[in-house]
Amino acid sequence: MKRTPFYDCHVAQGAKMVPFAGHELPIEYEGIKAEHLAVRQKCGVFDVSHMGEFFVNGPKAFDLVQKLTSNDVAALSDGTIQYSTLTNEKGGIVDDLLVYRINEEKYLLVVNGANVEKDWAHCAKYAEELGMKPGVDLVNESPDICQLAIQGPLALKAMNSLCEFDLEEMTYYTFKIGEFAGIKDAIVSITGYTGSGGCEVYVKNEYAKKLWDAVLEAGKEYDLIPCGLGARDTLRLEAGFCLYGNDLDDEHSPIQAGLGWLTKFVEGNNFIGREIIEDHKTNNPPSRLKPFVLSERGIPRKDYEVVNAEGEKIGVVTSGTVSPLTGKAIGFAYMQPGYYKVGTEIYIQIRKKQVKAEIVKLPFYDK
């Protein structure tokens, strides 16, 4: 089991550690609800060093990233970021990721920690087809980079004093490379996975302790607290964000997953699996991911069946929890056609009981 460079910091803060994506990571410190509400109301910091970082270099960098990802990389300019998906030949999702354009011949791909090896093999295969060399033109720097996500409505204000540029002036899905907490060449992006704003900071592993201490010190007056994977999951679901391995997988297309907005069928964007995915956009696919809220007491869990009033199976839950902000039980489920419309009544099979629920619009709370 791997440990991130922040492991000792977590233990010193009294974190409960669990295995996740091949790493020992904190599940909680003070408690999931307290950490969740801290990020919604003020700010918190997450260790996300298990994420993967691939750099794509050289004159064919654009061609490779455009081939690999469903969004239109041509729309990026230096210092901007796209949320996107890696797609496979069947139209399924290999992973969801962030694409950073550093310059026209250098991109950074940030992938999910549990998928680093799979994603690397996938990207390397297509790099070689373009005559690029893995290890030279495509480089996996994941083992050498650590990352903190500082999230919440006060996060940018709290971190601004650590930055050589004005964080609060930066716009959503942009990044800068510069000095942060006295660490040179840090990558600082206005991104996150919570729905409450904030930034993410990447530095070399050797600067991890310096970064952690600086972030906690700068955040003191804003009541920043360290947060674990538990709150990260409830925050992302409450905000309506998908999780790979639950809501996204190799068998469902971006259209099925509700990610049509980042799947661009523009001329020249011949990403892997485009023909199948475009067919899903034109014709009704066999299922779609839909958000729901329980109308009765209960907690929906992954793999619970969804049934109609007649008790017939019509879907399966992919993610579910009780929203710490609203107290309502919420979730995602892949549903059959005919059950997509907002307001449609469905039932979640929770043990021996069919619990009434309703298809809703995202997000699950009023921002």
C-alpha positions as CSV (number, residue, x, y, z in Angstrom):
1,M,0.0,0.0,0.0
2,K,1.4,3.4,-1.0
3,R,1.5,6.4,1.2
4,T,1.3,10.0,0.0
5,P,3.9,12.5,1.1
6,F,1.3,13.9,3.5
7,Y,0.8,10.6,5.4
8,D,2.6,11.8,8.6
9,C,0.6,15.0,8.5
10,H,-2.7,13.1,8.5
11,V,-1.6,10.9,11.3
12,A,-0.5,13.9,13.4
13,Q,-3.9,15.4,12.8
14,G,-5.6,12.3,14.1
15,A,-7.1,11.2,10.8
16,K,-8.7,7.8,10.4
17,M,-6.8,6.2,7.5
18,V,-8.2,3.7,4.9
19,P,-7.0,2.0,1.7
20,F,-8.1,3.9,-1.4
21,A,-6.8,3.7,-5.0
22,G,-3.7,1.8,-3.8
23,H,-2.9,4.4,-1.1
24,E,-3.5,4.9,2.6
25,L,-5.6,8.1,2.7
26,P,-7.7,9.8,5.4
27,I,-11.4,9.0,5.4
28,E,-12.2,11.6,8.1
29,Y,-10.7,13.7,10.8
30,E,-13.5,15.5,12.9
31,G,-16.3,13.6,11.1
32,I,-17.7,13.6,7.6
33,K,-20.6,15.9,8.3
34,A,-18.5,18.5,10.1
35,E,-15.9,18.4,7.2
36,H,-18.6,18.6,4.6
37,L,-20.3,21.6,6.1
38,A,-16.9,23.3,6.7
39,V,-16.3,23.2,2.9
40,R,-19.8,24.4,2.0
41,Q,-19.6,27.3,4.5
42,K,-15.9,28.2,4.8
43,C,-13.0,26.0,3.6
44,G,-11.2,22.7,3.9
45,V,-8.1,21.0,2.5
46,F,-7.9,17.6,0.9
47,D,-4.9,15.4,0.1
48,V,-5.4,14.3,-3.5
49,S,-1.9,13.2,-4.2
50,H,-3.2,9.8,-5.4
51,M,-4.3,11.5,-8.6
52,G,-2.2,10.8,-11.7
53,E,-0.3,13.4,-13.8
54,F,0.8,12.7,-17.4
55,F,2.7,15.3,-19.4
56,V,2.3,15.3,-23.2
57,N,5.2,17.0,-25.0
58,G,6.3,17.9,-28.5
59,P,4.9,18.8,-31.9
60,K,2.3,16.0,-31.8
61,A,1.0,16.8,-28.3
62,F,-2.2,18.4,-29.5
63,D,-2.9,15.6,-32.0
64,L,-2.6,13.0,-29.2
65,V,-4.7,14.8,-26.7
66,Q,-7.4,15.6,-29.3
67,K,-7.5,11.9,-30.2
68,L,-7.7,10.7,-26.6
69,T,-10.3,13.0,-25.2
70,S,-14.0,13.8,-26.0
71,N,-13.8,17.6,-25.5
72,D,-12.4,19.9,-28.2
73,V,-8.8,20.6,-27.2
74,A,-8.6,23.2,-30.0
75,A,-10.8,25.4,-27.8
76,L,-8.1,25.6,-25.1
77,S,-5.6,28.4,-24.9
78,D,-2.4,28.6,-22.7
79,G,-3.4,28.6,-19.0
80,T,-6.8,27.1,-19.5
81,I,-8.3,23.7,-18.5
82,Q,-11.0,21.4,-19.8
83,Y,-13.0,18.7,-18.0
84,S,-13.1,15.8,-20.4
85,T,-13.2,12.0,-20.8
86,L,-10.9,9.4,-22.2
87,T,-13.0,7.2,-24.4
88,N,-12.5,3.7,-25.7
89,E,-13.3,2.0,-29.0
90,K,-16.7,0.9,-27.7
91,G,-17.7,4.5,-26.9
92,G,-17.2,3.8,-23.1
93,I,-15.4,6.0,-20.7
94,V,-11.8,4.9,-19.8
95,D,-11.6,7.7,-17.2
96,D,-12.7,11.3,-16.6
97,L,-9.9,13.8,-16.4
98,L,-8.7,17.4,-16.5
99,V,-6.7,18.6,-19.5
100,Y,-4.3,21.6,-18.9
101,R,-2.8,23.4,-21.9
102,I,0.6,24.7,-20.8
103,N,1.5,25.7,-24.3
104,E,0.9,24.5,-27.8
105,E,3.4,21.7,-27.4
106,K,2.8,20.8,-23.7
107,Y,-0.3,19.5,-22.0
108,L,-0.9,18.1,-18.5
109,L,-3.5,15.3,-18.1
110,V,-4.8,14.8,-14.5
111,V,-6.4,11.4,-14.2
112,N,-8.0,9.4,-11.3
113,G,-5.7,7.7,-8.9
114,A,-7.3,4.3,-9.2
115,N,-6.9,4.4,-13.0
116,V,-3.3,5.5,-13.4
117,E,-2.0,2.2,-14.7
118,K,-5.0,1.6,-17.0
119,D,-4.9,5.2,-18.3
120,W,-1.2,5.1,-18.9
121,A,-1.4,1.9,-21.0
122,H,-4.3,3.4,-23.0
123,C,-2.6,6.8,-23.6
124,A,0.8,5.1,-24.4
125,K,-0.9,2.8,-27.0
126,Y,-2.2,5.8,-29.0
127,A,1.0,7.8,-28.5
128,E,2.9,5.0,-30.2
129,E,0.5,5.0,-33.1
130,L,1.3,8.6,-33.7
131,G,5.0,7.9,-33.5
132,M,5.5,9.4,-30.1
133,K,7.7,7.8,-27.4
134,P,6.2,7.0,-24.0
135,G,8.7,8.2,-21.4
136,V,9.8,11.0,-23.7
137,D,6.8,12.6,-25.4
138,L,4.3,11.2,-22.9
139,V,5.7,11.2,-19.3
140,N,4.0,9.8,-16.2
141,E,5.1,12.1,-13.4
142,S,2.5,10.8,-10.9
143,P,5.0,9.3,-8.5
144,D,6.9,12.6,-8.1
145,I,4.0,15.0,-7.7
146,C,1.7,15.7,-4.7
147,Q,-1.5,17.7,-4.7
148,L,-3.7,19.6,-2.2
149,A,-7.2,20.7,-3.0
150,I,-8.2,23.8,-0.9
151,Q,-12.0,24.0,-1.3
152,G,-14.8,26.2,-0.1
153,P,-16.2,29.8,-0.5
154,L,-13.3,31.3,1.6
155,A,-10.5,29.1,0.0
156,L,-9.2,31.6,-2.5
157,K,-9.2,34.4,0.1
158,A,-7.4,32.2,2.6
159,M,-4.7,31.1,0.2
160,N,-4.1,34.4,-1.6
161,S,-1.4,35.4,0.8
162,L,0.7,32.4,-0.2
163,C,0.5,33.1,-3.9
164,E,2.7,35.5,-6.0
165,F,-0.3,36.2,-8.2
166,D,-3.9,37.2,-7.2
167,L,-5.9,34.0,-6.8
168,E,-9.1,35.8,-6.4
169,E,-8.7,37.4,-9.8
170,M,-8.3,34.0,-11.6
171,T,-11.3,32.6,-13.4
172,Y,-12.8,29.1,-13.1
173,Y,-10.9,26.4,-15.0
174,T,-7.7,28.4,-15.4
175,F,-4.3,27.9,-13.9
176,K,-0.9,29.6,-13.4
177,I,2.6,28.2,-12.8
178,G,4.5,30.2,-10.2
179,E,5.5,30.5,-6.6
180,F,3.1,29.3,-3.9
181,A,4.0,29.1,-0.2
182,G,7.6,29.9,-1.2
183,I,7.7,26.9,-3.5
184,K,8.7,27.7,-7.1
185,D,7.0,26.2,-10.2
186,A,3.8,25.2,-8.4
187,I,0.8,24.6,-10.6
188,V,-2.2,26.4,-9.1
189,S,-5.6,25.8,-10.7
190,I,-9.1,27.2,-10.0
191,T,-10.7,23.7,-10.0
192,G,-12.1,21.2,-7.6
193,Y,-14.6,18.4,-7.0
194,T,-16.8,19.9,-4.3
195,G,-19.1,22.5,-6.0
196,S,-18.0,25.1,-3.5
197,G,-15.1,26.7,-5.4
198,G,-11.4,26.8,-4.4
199,C,-8.1,25.8,-5.9
200,E,-5.8,22.8,-6.4
201,V,-2.0,23.1,-5.9
202,Y,0.6,20.7,-7.4
203,V,4.2,20.6,-6.2
204,K,7.1,18.1,-6.2
205,N,6.9,15.6,-3.3
206,E,9.9,17.1,-1.6
207,Y,7.9,20.2,-0.8
208,A,4.9,18.4,0.7
209,K,5.4,19.2,4.4
210,K,6.2,22.9,3.6
211,L,3.0,23.1,1.5
212,W,0.8,21.4,4.2
213,D,2.1,23.6,7.0
214,A,1.7,26.8,5.0
215,V,-1.8,26.0,3.9
216,L,-3.0,25.1,7.4
217,E,-1.3,28.2,8.9
218,A,-2.8,30.6,6.2
219,G,-6.2,29.0,6.7
220,K,-6.4,29.4,10.5
221,E,-8.2,32.7,10.5
222,Y,-10.7,31.3,8.0
223,D,-11.4,28.2,10.0
224,L,-9.9,25.9,7.4
225,I,-9.8,22.3,8.5
226,P,-8.3,19.1,6.9
227,C,-10.9,16.9,5.3
228,G,-11.0,13.3,4.2
229,L,-12.4,11.1,1.5
230,G,-15.8,10.7,3.2
231,A,-16.6,14.4,2.9
232,R,-15.1,14.5,-0.6
233,D,-17.6,11.9,-1.7
234,T,-20.6,13.5,-0.1
235,L,-19.6,16.9,-1.4
236,R,-19.2,15.7,-5.0
237,L,-22.4,13.8,-5.1
238,E,-24.4,16.7,-3.5
239,A,-23.0,19.0,-6.2
240,G,-24.0,16.5,-8.9
241,F,-20.4,15.4,-9.9
242,C,-19.8,11.8,-11.2
243,L,-17.3,9.4,-9.7
244,Y,-15.4,7.0,-11.9
245,G,-16.1,3.4,-11.0
246,N,-19.5,4.3,-9.7
247,D,-21.3,6.6,-12.2
248,L,-18.7,6.3,-15.0
249,D,-17.1,3.2,-16.5
250,D,-15.9,1.5,-19.6
251,E,-19.3,0.3,-20.6
252,H,-21.3,3.6,-20.6
253,S,-20.7,6.5,-23.0
254,P,-20.4,10.1,-22.0
255,I,-23.9,10.7,-23.5
256,Q,-25.3,8.0,-21.2
257,A,-23.5,9.5,-18.3
258,G,-25.0,13.0,-18.8
259,L,-21.6,14.3,-20.1
260,G,-22.8,15.3,-23.6
261,W,-21.8,18.9,-22.8
262,L,-18.1,18.0,-22.8
263,T,-18.4,15.7,-25.9
264,K,-17.8,17.9,-28.9
265,F,-18.7,16.5,-32.4
266,V,-16.9,19.3,-34.2
267,E,-15.0,18.9,-37.4
268,G,-11.5,17.5,-36.8
269,N,-12.3,16.2,-33.3
270,N,-12.0,12.5,-34.3
271,F,-11.7,11.1,-30.7
272,I,-11.7,7.4,-30.0
273,G,-15.2,5.9,-30.2
274,R,-16.8,9.0,-31.8
275,E,-19.1,7.2,-34.2
276,I,-20.7,5.1,-31.4
277,I,-21.0,8.1,-29.0
278,E,-22.5,10.3,-31.8
279,D,-25.1,7.6,-32.4
280,H,-26.0,7.7,-28.7
281,K,-26.5,11.5,-29.1
282,T,-28.7,11.0,-32.2
283,N,-30.6,7.9,-31.0
284,N,-31.8,6.9,-27.6
285,P,-29.1,4.8,-25.8
286,P,-30.2,1.8,-23.7
287,S,-29.8,3.7,-20.5
288,R,-29.0,7.1,-19.0
289,L,-27.6,8.3,-15.7
290,K,-30.3,10.2,-13.8
291,P,-30.3,12.0,-10.4
292,F,-33.0,11.1,-7.9
293,V,-34.2,12.1,-4.4
294,L,-36.0,9.7,-2.0
295,S,-39.5,10.8,-1.0
296,E,-39.4,8.5,2.1
297,R,-36.8,7.5,4.7
298,G,-33.9,5.3,3.5
299,I,-30.4,5.5,2.2
300,P,-29.7,4.4,-1.4
301,R,-26.5,2.5,-2.0
302,K,-24.5,1.5,-5.0
303,D,-25.9,-1.5,-6.9
304,Y,-29.4,-1.3,-5.3
305,E,-32.1,-2.0,-7.9
306,V,-34.5,0.6,-9.1
307,V,-38.0,-0.6,-9.9
308,N,-41.3,0.9,-11.2
309,A,-44.7,0.8,-9.5
310,E,-45.2,-2.7,-10.8
311,G,-42.0,-3.9,-9.2
312,E,-40.2,-4.4,-12.6
313,K,-36.4,-3.6,-12.6
314,I,-35.8,-0.4,-14.6
315,G,-32.4,0.7,-13.3
316,V,-29.5,0.4,-10.8
317,V,-28.1,2.9,-8.3
318,T,-24.5,3.9,-8.9
319,S,-24.1,6.4,-6.0
320,G,-26.1,7.4,-3.0
321,T,-25.9,9.1,0.3
322,V,-27.8,11.4,2.7
323,S,-27.0,15.0,1.9
324,P,-25.4,16.6,4.9
325,L,-26.7,20.0,3.8
326,T,-30.3,19.2,3.1
327,G,-30.9,16.0,5.0
328,K,-32.4,14.4,1.9
329,A,-31.3,11.0,0.5
330,I,-29.9,11.5,-2.9
331,G,-28.3,9.5,-5.7
332,F,-27.6,8.6,-9.3
333,A,-28.9,5.6,-11.2
334,Y,-28.7,4.3,-14.7
335,M,-32.3,4.2,-15.9
336,Q,-34.1,2.6,-18.8
337,P,-35.8,4.8,-21.5
338,G,-39.2,6.0,-20.3
339,Y,-38.0,7.0,-16.8
340,Y,-35.8,10.0,-17.7
341,K,-38.3,12.9,-17.2
342,V,-37.9,15.1,-14.1
343,G,-40.7,14.3,-11.7
344,T,-41.0,10.6,-12.7
345,E,-41.8,8.4,-9.8
346,I,-39.5,5.4,-9.2
347,Y,-38.7,3.1,-6.3
348,I,-35.4,2.1,-4.8
349,Q,-35.2,-1.5,-3.6
350,I,-33.7,-1.1,-0.1
351,R,-33.5,-4.6,1.4
352,K,-37.1,-5.9,1.3
353,K,-38.7,-2.5,0.9
354,Q,-39.5,-0.5,-2.2
355,V,-38.8,3.1,-1.2
356,K,-40.4,5.9,-3.3
357,A,-38.1,8.4,-5.1
358,E,-38.3,11.0,-7.8
359,I,-36.1,11.9,-10.8
360,V,-34.9,15.5,-10.2
361,K,-32.8,18.2,-11.8
362,L,-29.2,18.9,-10.7
363,P,-27.7,20.2,-8.4
364,F,-29.2,18.5,-5.4
365,Y,-29.2,21.8,-3.4
366,D,-29.6,25.5,-4.0
367,K,-26.2,27.1,-4.4
